Amino acid sequence: MTDQKIEQALLYFKAAASAIEDGVLLLNELLGDERAADDFAAYRRTLFRIIKPDNPPSSQTADYKTLQEIQKMLVELNLSLKVRVRKDGRYEIRPTIDGQKVSIYGKTAEELHQKYSAALKNRGKGKIEPKSKIKLFAWLDDWLEIYKKPNVAKCTYENLKRCIQKHLKGTLEDKPLNRYTVQELTQALNRIESTRMRQYARGTLRDAFACAITVGHLKENVAANVAPVKHVSKKGKAIPLLELGEMIDRAATELRPDVLHYYFFLFLSGARRDEALEIRGGDFDLKNKIVYIRGTKTQGSNRRIPMFPLLERIFEKYVPTKFEKLFPVSKHRVNADFSIFRGEMTEAVPHWLRHTFGTIQICINGIPANTVALWMGHADASTTMDIYTHPEDLAPDIYFSGLYSEPEKVEILRERYNLIVSKIEKILDLPPI
């Protein structure tokens, strides 16, 4: 056999192979989509798994024919689902509708098909009630840490945390979010003794439920329908200067120096209670005579105030390091000891010292309201004027009296204020204990 004949034979074989391939392609084309559909259906059946009960009673044994019919129905509906046989003889499938798993029961394939069709028809109409997978207590913890903590001041975060732990978790039953009613939430809030805290707790619930809707845990904010809580807030006051002098004299012998100096700082800076507790050595710019206040209301309430001479004197009593607190005392301590500082003024609270600062700066020192608003961290000077200015409180014995002219009243106020300043200076001059 020559090489030429071998080469010619190979050409015949290649031509025959090509002809067979063309014939197969033509045959498949003639069979068309019907065979392909059958092949796909067969493949779909391999994706399903029928689960039968383990050792069921003979009267409850699954009917093989019914299971086949259900399987065929699922293939037709293009559903890749498992079939479970319950002990009562009913069959169960769990399709996903509107993102929620829904359990559908039936004794026949036809019944399952009808119920599934009805569920699809009623989607979005409340016929299929979605089950919330998260309970209230877990959601409140997530909401606080994920959605609130990064966006609120530390003080606000601590207040929310205290409200949740002590009041909401202490008065409400822990269950899925969508199972609460307006009546249930109202009754729980009514068990909170303080109307101010009750009001705060209502706002916390409304905010948390609204956020749950945003992230897909809930469809309706039932907390939004809880009636508002009536609360009459106590109006802040400025402390009369004569009484403030007596308070300082008494407190100088009965209070720890660091606690007393803390109250002086509130009076001299206009800082809020928690803001003063957070003051650190690094917040004092000795070169430029500036004190930086870490705001507690909002992230934007951080501010600067002049380093008034007495504030610098207080700093020099301790000289804290950059990250060391100026007043390493607890919030509980300064609240409890204020009863000693205020003496017979049973309604006074530490915040009144902030009111006193605002009133003195405007009514005695003549500082413009816009400037005092910046020092106090107010976005609007009207807040300073309307809420934190009480000239009638500084000297009630002369404010309404016709015996003095207005300039004379201002001069009397200035003398009384200077007396307060001299008392503070003498106390700061005392050697440390």
C-alpha positions in Angstrom: 0.0 0.0 0.0 1.5 3.3 -1.1 1.4 6.5 0.9 -0.8 8.0 -1.7 -3.5 5.4 -1.2 -3.3 5.7 2.6 -3.8 9.5 2.3 -6.8 9.0 -0.1 -8.4 6.5 2.4 -8.1 9.0 5.3 -9.8 11.6 3.2 -12.8 9.2 2.6 -13.0 8.6 6.4 -12.9 12.3 7.2 -15.7 12.9 4.6 -17.8 10.1 6.1 -17.3 11.5 9.7 -18.4 14.9 8.5 -21.4 13.5 6.8 -22.4 11.6 10.0 -22.1 14.8 12.0 -24.2 16.7 9.6 -26.8 14.0 9.7 -27.0 14.1 13.5 -27.4 17.9 13.5 -30.2 17.6 10.9 -31.9 14.8 12.9 -31.8 17.0 16.1 -33.3 19.9 14.2 -36.1 17.7 12.8 -36.9 16.5 16.3 -37.2 20.1 17.4 -38.0 21.6 20.8 -40.3 18.7 21.9 -37.4 16.4 22.7 -35.5 19.2 24.3 -38.5 20.0 26.5 -38.7 16.4 27.5 -35.0 16.3 28.3 -35.3 19.5 30.4 -38.3 18.1 32.3 -36.4 15.0 33.1 -33.5 17.1 34.3 -35.8 19.2 36.5 -37.2 16.0 38.2 -33.7 15.2 39.3 -33.6 18.4 41.3 -36.5 17.5 43.6 -36.3 15.3 46.6 -39.4 13.8 48.3 -39.2 13.5 52.0 -41.3 10.8 53.6 -42.0 10.5 57.4 -39.7 8.2 59.3 -41.6 5.0 60.1 -45.1 6.5 59.9 -48.2 4.5 61.1 -49.7 2.4 58.3 -52.8 4.6 58.2 -50.6 7.7 57.6 -48.2 6.3 55.0 -47.7 8.7 52.1 -49.4 7.8 49.0 -46.8 7.3 46.3 -49.1 8.3 43.5 -50.0 11.6 45.3 -46.4 12.3 45.8 -45.7 11.8 42.1 -48.6 14.2 41.3 -47.2 16.8 43.6 -43.8 16.4 42.1 -45.2 16.8 38.6 -47.1 19.9 39.8 -43.9 21.5 41.2 -42.1 20.8 37.9 -44.9 22.5 36.0 -44.8 25.5 38.3 -41.0 25.6 38.1 -40.7 25.4 41.9 -37.6 23.6 43.4 -39.1 22.6 46.7 -39.1 19.7 49.1 -42.3 17.9 50.0 -42.9 17.0 53.7 -45.6 14.6 54.9 -47.1 15.6 58.2 -48.3 13.1 60.8 -51.9 14.1 60.1 -51.4 12.9 56.5 -51.3 16.3 54.9 -48.5 17.3 52.5 -46.6 20.6 53.1 -44.6 22.8 50.7 -42.9 26.1 51.7 -42.6 28.4 48.7 -41.1 31.9 49.0 -43.7 34.7 48.4 -42.7 38.4 48.6 -39.4 37.4 50.3 -41.1 35.3 53.0 -41.3 31.6 53.4 -45.0 30.5 53.5 -46.2 27.1 54.6 -49.0 25.6 52.5 -50.8 22.3 53.4 -53.0 20.0 51.5 -54.1 16.4 51.0 -53.8 16.4 47.3 -51.7 18.0 44.6 -54.8 19.9 43.4 -55.4 21.4 46.9 -51.8 22.5 47.2 -51.9 24.1 43.7 -55.1 26.0 44.6 -53.7 27.3 47.9 -50.5 28.3 46.2 -52.3 30.2 43.5 -54.5 31.9 46.1 -51.4 33.0 48.0 -49.9 34.5 44.9 -53.1 36.3 44.1 -53.3 37.7 47.6 -49.7 38.9 47.9 -49.4 42.4 49.2 -53.0 42.3 50.5 -52.2 41.2 54.0 -53.5 37.7 53.4 -50.1 36.2 54.0 -48.8 37.6 57.2 -45.0 37.9 57.2 -43.3 36.5 60.3 -40.7 38.9 61.7 -37.6 36.9 62.4 -36.2 39.4 65.0 -37.6 40.1 68.4 -37.9 43.5 70.0 -35.0 43.3 72.5 -32.5 42.0 69.9 -33.6 44.7 67.5 -33.3 47.5 70.1 -29.7 46.4 70.7 -28.9 46.3 67.0 -30.7 49.7 66.3 -28.8 51.4 69.1 -25.3 50.0 68.2 -25.6 50.1 64.4 -27.8 53.0 63.6 -27.7 55.4 66.5 -24.2 55.1 68.1 -22.3 56.4 65.1 -24.6 59.4 64.6 -25.3 60.8 68.1 -23.2 62.2 70.9 -21.9 60.0 73.7 -24.4 61.4 76.2 -27.3 60.7 73.9 -26.1 57.2 73.3 -25.9 56.6 77.0 -29.4 58.0 77.6 -30.9 55.7 74.9 -29.0 52.7 76.3 -30.3 53.4 79.8 -33.9 53.9 78.5 -33.8 50.6 76.7 -32.2 48.5 79.4 -34.1 49.9 82.4 -37.5 51.0 81.0 -38.3 49.3 77.7 -36.9 45.9 78.5 -38.3 46.2 82.0 -41.9 46.9 81.0 -42.3 45.0 77.7 -42.5 41.3 76.8 -39.9 40.2 74.3 -41.5 39.0 71.1 -41.4 39.5 67.3 -41.7 43.1 66.2 -45.0 42.6 64.3 -46.8 41.1 67.2 -47.1 44.3 69.3 -50.3 46.4 69.5 -50.9 50.0 70.3 -52.6 49.1 73.6 -49.8 46.9 74.7 -47.2 49.6 74.0 -49.3 52.2 75.8 -49.8 50.1 78.9 -46.0 49.4 79.1 -45.2 53.1 78.8 -47.8 53.9 81.5 -45.8 51.7 83.9 -42.9 54.2 83.7 -43.3 56.5 86.6 -41.6 59.6 85.3 -43.6 61.4 82.6 -40.4 62.8 81.2 -38.9 59.3 80.8 -42.2 58.0 79.5 -42.1 60.6 76.8 -38.5 59.8 76.0 -39.3 56.0 75.9 -42.2 56.7 73.4 -39.8 58.6 71.1 -37.3 55.8 71.3 -39.8 53.2 70.3 -41.1 55.3 67.4 -37.6 55.8 66.1 -36.6 52.1 66.5 -39.8 50.8 64.8 -39.4 53.3 62.0 -35.9 52.1 61.4 -37.1 48.5 61.4 -39.4 49.4 58.5 -36.5 51.0 56.6 -34.3 47.9 56.9 -37.2 45.4 56.1 -37.9 43.9 59.5 -41.4 45.4 59.7 -44.2 46.7 57.4 -46.1 49.0 59.9 -44.9 51.3 62.6 -47.4 50.5 65.4 -45.5 52.7 67.8 -46.3 55.7 65.7 -50.0 55.3 66.7 -49.2 55.5 70.5 -50.7 58.7 71.9 -48.3 61.5 72.9 -47.3 61.7 76.5 -48.1 64.8 78.4 -45.2 66.2 80.3 -44.8 69.6 81.9 -41.1 70.3 82.0 -39.6 72.3 84.9 -38.3 75.7 83.9 -34.7 76.3 84.6 -33.7 79.3 86.7 -30.8 81.4 87.6 -29.7 81.1 91.2 -30.0 84.4 93.2 -26.6 85.8 93.8 -27.1 86.4 97.5 -28.2 82.8 97.9 -25.3 81.6 95.7 -22.8 83.3 98.0 -24.3 81.5 101.0 -24.2 78.2 99.2 -20.5 78.6 98.5 -19.7 79.5 102.1 -21.5 76.4 103.4 -20.2 74.1 100.7 -16.6 75.2 101.3 -16.7 73.4 104.6 -18.9 70.4 103.8 -17.9 69.3 100.2 -14.8 67.7 98.8 -12.7 70.3 97.1 -12.8 68.6 93.7 -16.6 68.4 93.7 -16.9 72.1 94.8 -14.4 73.1 92.0 -16.6 71.2 89.6 -19.6 73.3 90.5 -17.4 76.4 90.1 -16.5 75.2 86.6 -20.2 74.9 85.7 -20.9 78.4 87.0 -17.9 80.0 85.3 -18.1 78.2 81.9 -21.8 77.6 81.2 -20.9 74.0 80.4 -23.5 71.2 80.8 -23.1 68.7 83.6 -21.7 65.9 81.4 -19.6 68.3 79.3 -17.7 69.4 82.4 -17.1 65.9 83.5 -15.5 65.1 80.1 -13.0 68.1 80.2 -9.4 66.9 79.9 -6.0 68.5 80.2 -5.7 68.6 76.4 -8.8 70.8 76.2 -7.0 73.7 77.7 -5.0 75.8 75.1 -2.8 77.8 77.5 -1.1 79.6 74.7 -4.2 81.0 73.1 -6.3 81.1 76.3 -9.0 78.8 74.9 -11.0 76.0 76.5 -12.5 73.4 74.2 -15.9 72.0 75.3 -16.9 68.5 74.1 -20.6 69.0 73.2 -23.1 66.4 74.5 -26.2 67.5 72.6 -25.2 66.8 69.0 -21.9 66.0 67.2 -21.9 69.7 66.1 -22.1 71.1 69.6 -18.4 71.0 70.2 -17.3 74.6 70.9 -14.7 77.0 72.2 -14.9 79.4 75.1 -12.4 82.0 76.4 -10.2 80.7 79.2 -11.5 83.1 81.8 -9.0 83.7 84.6 -10.9 81.6 87.2 -11.1 78.7 84.8 -7.3 78.9 84.4 -7.0 78.9 88.1 -9.1 75.7 88.4 -6.9 74.1 85.8 -3.8 75.0 87.7 -5.1 73.3 90.8 -4.9 69.9 89.0 -2.8 70.3 85.9 -4.1 67.1 84.3 -2.2 65.5 81.4 -3.5 65.7 77.9 -5.9 62.7 78.2 -6.5 62.9 81.9 -9.9 64.3 83.1 -9.9 67.5 85.0 -12.6 66.2 87.4 -12.2 62.5 87.9 -15.5 62.2 89.8 -18.6 60.3 88.9 -21.9 61.6 87.6 -23.6 60.0 90.6 -21.3 61.8 93.0 -21.9 65.3 91.6 -25.6 64.8 91.5 -25.8 63.5 95.1 -23.5 66.2 96.5 -25.5 69.0 94.9 -28.1 68.6 97.7 -25.4 69.8 100.0 -24.4 72.6 97.7 -27.9 73.9 97.2 -28.9 73.7 100.8 -32.5 74.9 101.3 -33.1 75.4 97.5 -34.7 72.0 97.2 -35.6 72.5 93.5 -32.2 73.6 92.3 -30.2 71.2 90.0 -26.7 71.5 88.6 -28.1 72.8 85.3 -29.3 76.0 87.1 -25.6 77.0 87.2 -25.6 77.0 83.4 -28.7 79.3 83.5 -26.9 81.5 86.0 -23.9 81.8 83.7 -26.0 82.9 80.7 -27.9 85.4 82.7 -24.7 87.0 84.2 -22.9 87.3 80.9 -25.8 89.1 79.2 -27.4 91.1 82.1 -24.3 92.0 84.1 -21.2 91.7 81.8 -23.1 93.1 78.8 -21.9 90.4 76.4 -23.9 90.3 73.1 -26.4 87.4 73.0 -24.9 86.0 69.8 -21.5 85.6 71.5 -23.0 84.0 74.7 -24.9 81.6 72.4 -21.6 80.5 70.8 -20.1 80.0 74.3 -23.1 77.9 75.4 -23.4 75.9 72.2 -26.8 77.2 71.1 -27.5 77.2 67.4 -29.8 80.2 67.8 -29.3 83.2 70.1 -33.1 83.2 70.7 -32.6 80.1 72.8 -30.1 81.9 75.0 -32.4 84.9 75.4 -35.7 83.1 75.9 -34.6 80.1 78.0 -31.3 80.9 79.6 -31.7 84.6 80.6 -33.4 85.3 83.9 -32.5 88.7 85.3 -35.5 88.6 87.7 -33.9 85.6 89.4 -30.4 87.1 90.0 -31.8 89.7 92.5 -35.6 89.2 93.1 -35.4 91.7 96.0 -34.6 94.6 93.7 -35.7 93.6 90.3 -39.3 94.9 90.6 -38.5 97.6 93.1 -39.1 101.2 92.1 -36.5 102.4 94.7 -33.7 101.9 92.2 -33.1 103.0 88.7 -32.1 100.5 86.1 -28.4 101.5 86.1 -28.5 101.3 89.9 -29.9 97.8 89.7 -27.2 96.7 87.3 -24.5 98.2 89.6 -26.0 96.2 92.6 -25.9 93.0 90.5 -22.3 93.7 89.5 -21.3 94.2 93.2 -23.0 90.9 94.2 -21.4 89.1 91.3 -17.9 90.4 92.2 -18.5 89.2 95.8 -19.1 85.7 94.4 -15.9 85.9 92.3 -13.9 86.9 95.4 -15.3 84.0 97.4 -14.2 81.6 94.6 -10.8 83.2 94.4 -10.2 82.7 98.1 -11.3 79.1 98.0 -9.0 78.4 95.0 -6.1 80.0 96.9 -6.4 77.4 99.7 -3.7 74.7 99.6 -4.7 71.2 98.5 -5.9 68.8 101.2 
